[in-house]
């Protein structure tokens, strides 16, 4: 029995398509030329480049995480818990990547940091508008933190809008109330432009949820939020450790208290009742 002749294999091109009119489709989409020409160091120290690029990378991660949390908040307003949980899970992977951004800076000595610190002038991380939007979404509201951005109308307007919108956690608690849980009216009707304060009644709601079916949709939402909270806490602590290692207890740039400011931030729990409720389950 003879074998049928097989058709010749299609020849693979040795090289991909290389000839484009203008820039490449990759460049048009990613804008790599813009991104890779945004680095303008202000000192002669070669270490400044990694500090600048790492900071810019962090800003990009802040941007995508804000997008995820705003997506989750919008989904919760529409009672779409699966979409919200999916966005939160994506943000957990992005927070992992954000936290890994500390590695190039984590072992800076004071001498290494001092070699270009003067180039920062009054610049400081607490002035990051996108990081401030992250904090606002977590319920850490403060109108005074808009002040550094008064001279940038678009940024100021975006932050002011975020200040007066419900946080991600506000949307979670409103969802729980619509599902019949006893979230107090004082929490639901609070001024959302103010910092969220823990509530014993909200703690009792989470205690009830965690005492039930761990596969319940709302319990899974709670765990997704807890994963976010844990990684935000790790971010704050990594920031604290890197700063303490690079500059000790000296005052920070931009008039901040440096390590003292970061220590205060690191002590705060995100979504506090999700943590305290565990003591009662």
SETI-66851 format. One line per field, with one value per residue (C-alpha): residue number from 1; x, y, z. Coordinates in Angstrom, 1 decimal, m for minus. Layout:
<pts>
seq = (NUM; ...)
c1 = (X; ...)
c2 = (Y; ...)
c3 = (Z; ...)
</pts>
This chain:
<pts>
seq = (1; 2; 3; 4; 5; 6; 7; 8; 9; 10; 11; 12; 13; 14; 15; 16; 17; 18; 19; 20; 21; 22; 23; 24; 25; 26; 27; 28; 29; 30; 31; 32; 33; 34; 35; 36; 37; 38; 39; 40; 41; 42; 43; 44; 45; 46; 47; 48; 49; 50; 51; 52; 53; 54; 55; 56; 57; 58; 59; 60; 61; 62; 63; 64; 65; 66; 67; 68; 69; 70; 71; 72; 73; 74; 75; 76; 77; 78; 79; 80; 81; 82; 83; 84; 85; 86; 87; 88; 89; 90; 91; 92; 93; 94; 95; 96; 97; 98; 99; 100; 101; 102; 103; 104; 105; 106; 107; 108; 109; 110; 111; 112; 113; 114; 115; 116; 117; 118; 119; 120; 121; 122; 123; 124; 125; 126; 127; 128; 129; 130; 131; 132; 133; 134; 135; 136; 137; 138; 139; 140; 141; 142; 143; 144; 145; 146; 147; 148; 149; 150; 151; 152; 153; 154; 155; 156; 157; 158; 159; 160; 161; 162; 163; 164; 165; 166; 167; 168; 169; 170; 171; 172; 173; 174; 175; 176; 177; 178; 179; 180; 181; 182; 183; 184; 185; 186; 187; 188; 189; 190; 191; 192; 193; 194; 195; 196; 197; 198; 199; 200; 201; 202; 203; 204; 205; 206; 207; 208; 209; 210; 211; 212; 213; 214; 215; 216; 217; 218; 219; 220; 221; 222; 223; 224; 225; 226; 227; 228; 229; 230; 231; 232; 233; 234; 235; 236; 237; 238; 239; 240; 241; 242; 243; 244; 245; 246; 247; 248; 249; 250; 251; 252; 253; 254; 255; 256; 257; 258; 259; 260; 261; 262; 263; 264; 265; 266; 267; 268; 269; 270; 271; 272; 273; 274; 275; 276; 277; 278; 279; 280; 281)
c1 = (0.0; 1.6; 1.6; m0.1; 2.3; 2.3; 2.0; 5.2; 5.4; 4.8; 8.1; 8.5; 9.7; 13.2; 12.4; 9.2; 7.7; 10.1; 9.0; 6.4; 5.3; 6.3; 6.8; 6.2; 2.7; 4.4; 5.6; 2.2; 0.6; 3.2; 4.7; 8.0; 9.9; 8.1; 8.6; 12.3; 13.0; 11.3; 14.4; 16.2; 18.7; 19.8; 23.1; 26.3; 25.8; 25.1; 22.9; 20.3; 19.1; 17.8; 16.1; 14.3; 13.3; 12.1; 10.0; 8.5; 7.7; 6.0; 3.8; 2.7; 1.7; m0.2; m2.1; m3.1; m4.1; m6.3; m7.9; m8.6; m10.0; m12.2; m13.4; m14.2; m16.0; m18.2; m19.0; m20.0; m22.4; m24.0; m24.2; m21.7; m19.6; m17.8; m16.5; m15.4; m13.5; m11.8; m10.5; m9.3; m7.5; m5.8; m4.8; m3.2; m0.8; m0.1; 0.6; 3.1; 4.8; 4.6; 6.2; 8.9; 9.9; 11.5; 14.2; 16.6; 16.4; 16.1; 19.8; 20.8; 23.3; 23.2; 26.3; 24.7; 21.4; 23.2; 25.1; 22.0; 19.5; 20.0; 18.7; 15.2; 15.0; 11.6; 10.3; 8.9; 6.8; 3.9; 3.3; 2.4; m1.1; m1.8; m0.6; m3.0; m5.8; m4.9; m5.1; m8.4; m9.9; m8.7; m10.7; m7.6; m9.1; m7.5; m8.5; m5.1; m3.3; m4.8; m2.9; 0.4; m1.5; m3.2; m1.0; m1.9; m5.6; m6.3; m4.6; m6.3; m9.7; m9.1; m8.1; m10.9; m13.4; m11.8; m12.0; m15.7; m16.5; m17.2; m14.1; m13.8; m14.7; m17.7; m19.0; m18.4; m20.4; m23.2; m23.4; m23.5; m26.4; m28.3; m27.8; m29.5; m26.6; m26.8; m24.4; m25.4; m26.9; m24.2; m21.6; m23.8; m24.5; m21.1; m19.2; m17.1; m14.6; m13.5; m11.1; m13.0; m13.1; m13.7; m17.2; m18.0; m21.2; m19.3; m16.9; m20.0; m21.1; m17.8; m17.8; m21.1; m19.9; m16.7; m18.6; m20.6; m19.8; m16.3; m17.3; m20.1; m19.7; m19.4; m16.9; m14.8; m15.1; m13.8; m10.8; m10.0; m10.1; m7.9; m5.3; m5.3; m5.0; m2.1; m0.1; m0.7; 0.6; 3.7; 4.2; 4.2; 6.6; 9.0; 8.9; 9.7; 12.6; 14.1; 13.9; 15.3; 18.2; 19.0; 18.6; 18.0; 15.8; 16.7; 13.8; 12.4; 12.5; 9.6; 9.3; 8.0; 9.0; 10.7; 10.8; 8.5; 5.8; 6.2; 6.1; 2.8; 1.4; 2.7; 0.7; m2.7; m4.8; m6.6; m10.2; m9.8; m12.8; m11.7; m8.8; m10.4; m13.4; m11.1; m10.7; m14.4; m14.8)
c2 = (0.0; 3.2; 6.3; 9.4; 12.2; 14.9; 18.5; 20.4; 22.3; 26.0; 27.7; 29.9; 33.4; 34.0; 37.4; 39.1; 42.0; 44.8; 47.6; 49.9; 53.4; 55.7; 54.2; 50.6; 49.4; 48.5; 52.1; 53.5; 51.4; 51.4; 54.9; 53.5; 56.4; 58.8; 56.6; 56.1; 59.7; 61.0; 60.5; 63.8; 63.3; 66.4; 65.2; 63.5; 60.5; 57.3; 56.0; 58.7; 57.0; 53.9; 56.0; 58.1; 55.2; 53.1; 56.1; 56.5; 52.7; 53.1; 55.9; 53.6; 50.9; 53.4; 54.3; 50.8; 50.0; 53.1; 51.9; 48.4; 49.8; 52.3; 49.4; 47.4; 50.4; 50.9; 47.2; 47.2; 50.1; 47.9; 44.9; 43.0; 41.3; 38.9; 41.8; 43.6; 40.6; 40.0; 43.6; 43.2; 40.0; 41.7; 44.5; 42.0; 40.8; 44.5; 45.3; 42.5; 44.0; 47.5; 46.2; 44.5; 47.9; 48.7; 46.1; 48.3; 50.9; 48.7; 48.6; 52.2; 53.5; 57.1; 58.0; 56.6; 58.4; 61.6; 61.6; 62.7; 63.6; 67.3; 66.9; 66.1; 69.6; 69.8; 66.8; 64.0; 60.9; 62.2; 64.7; 61.9; 62.7; 59.1; 57.6; 60.1; 58.8; 55.2; 56.4; 58.1; 54.9; 53.1; 55.6; 57.5; 60.9; 64.3; 67.6; 69.1; 66.7; 68.6; 71.7; 70.7; 70.4; 73.8; 75.0; 71.9; 72.4; 69.0; 67.1; 69.2; 68.6; 64.8; 64.7; 66.9; 64.6; 61.5; 63.2; 63.7; 60.3; 57.2; 55.1; 51.5; 50.4; 52.8; 51.0; 47.6; 48.6; 50.0; 46.7; 44.8; 47.1; 46.4; 42.7; 43.0; 43.3; 45.7; 48.4; 51.5; 54.5; 56.7; 54.8; 54.8; 58.5; 59.7; 62.5; 60.5; 63.3; 62.5; 59.7; 56.4; 55.5; 51.9; 50.9; 48.2; 47.5; 47.0; 44.7; 42.6; 42.4; 41.0; 38.6; 37.3; 36.8; 35.1; 32.8; 31.4; 29.8; 30.6; 30.1; 32.7; 35.4; 38.2; 36.2; 35.9; 39.6; 40.1; 37.9; 39.8; 43.0; 41.5; 40.5; 44.1; 45.5; 43.1; 44.2; 47.9; 47.3; 45.6; 48.5; 51.0; 48.9; 48.4; 52.1; 52.7; 50.2; 51.5; 55.1; 54.2; 52.4; 55.3; 58.3; 57.2; 59.5; 62.7; 64.9; 63.9; 66.0; 68.4; 69.2; 65.7; 64.1; 61.3; 58.0; 59.4; 60.1; 56.6; 54.9; 56.5; 55.4; 51.8; 51.4; 52.0; 49.1; 49.2; 48.1; 47.8; 45.7; 43.0; 42.5; 43.0; 40.8; 37.7; 37.9; 37.1; 34.2)
c3 = (0.0; m1.1; 1.0; m0.5; m1.3; 1.3; 0.2; 0.7; 3.9; 3.6; 3.8; 6.8; 6.2; 7.4; 8.8; 9.8; 7.9; 8.3; 6.0; 7.4; 6.3; 9.1; 12.6; 13.4; 14.6; 17.9; 18.4; 17.4; 20.2; 23.0; 22.4; 23.4; 21.9; 24.2; 27.2; 26.7; 26.2; 29.4; 31.5; 32.2; 35.0; 36.9; 38.3; 37.0; 39.2; 37.2; 40.0; 39.4; 36.2; 38.0; 40.7; 38.0; 35.9; 38.9; 40.1; 36.6; 36.5; 39.8; 38.4; 35.6; 38.0; 40.1; 37.0; 36.1; 39.7; 39.9; 36.7; 38.3; 41.5; 39.6; 37.5; 40.7; 42.3; 39.2; 39.1; 42.7; 42.1; 39.5; 41.8; 39.5; 42.1; 39.7; 37.6; 40.7; 42.1; 38.7; 38.7; 42.3; 41.5; 38.6; 40.9; 43.3; 40.5; 39.6; 43.3; 43.4; 40.4; 42.0; 45.2; 43.3; 41.9; 45.2; 44.6; 42.5; 45.3; 48.4; 49.3; 48.6; 51.2; 52.5; 50.4; 47.2; 47.8; 48.8; 45.5; 43.6; 46.3; 45.8; 42.2; 43.7; 45.2; 46.9; 45.0; 47.2; 46.6; 48.7; 45.9; 43.4; 42.2; 41.0; 44.3; 46.0; 43.9; 45.0; 48.6; 48.1; 46.6; 49.7; 51.9; 53.0; 52.2; 52.9; 51.3; 52.3; 50.0; 47.0; 47.9; 46.1; 42.8; 42.7; 39.9; 37.7; 36.8; 35.2; 38.0; 40.6; 39.1; 38.9; 42.5; 43.7; 41.9; 43.5; 46.9; 46.7; 45.2; 47.3; 47.9; 46.8; 50.4; 50.5; 47.4; 49.1; 52.2; 50.2; 48.3; 51.7; 52.8; 49.6; 50.2; 53.6; 56.0; 58.9; 57.8; 59.9; 58.3; 59.8; 57.6; 54.5; 54.7; 55.9; 54.2; 51.7; 51.4; 54.9; 56.0; 56.6; 60.3; 61.6; 62.7; 65.3; 63.3; 60.1; 61.9; 63.0; 59.4; 58.3; 61.3; 60.2; 56.6; 57.7; 60.1; 57.1; 53.8; 52.8; 49.2; 49.4; 46.8; 49.4; 51.5; 48.3; 47.8; 51.3; 50.6; 47.4; 49.3; 52.1; 49.5; 48.2; 51.7; 52.6; 49.5; 50.2; 53.7; 52.2; 49.8; 52.7; 54.7; 51.8; 51.2; 54.9; 55.0; 51.8; 53.0; 56.5; 54.8; 52.4; 54.7; 58.3; 60.3; 58.4; 57.2; 53.8; 50.6; 50.1; 53.8; 54.8; 58.0; 56.1; 58.1; 60.8; 58.2; 56.6; 60.0; 60.7; 57.3; 57.8; 61.0; 59.3; 58.2; 54.8; 55.1; 58.9; 59.8; 57.5; 59.8; 63.2; 62.4; 62.2; 66.0; 66.4; 64.0)
</pts>
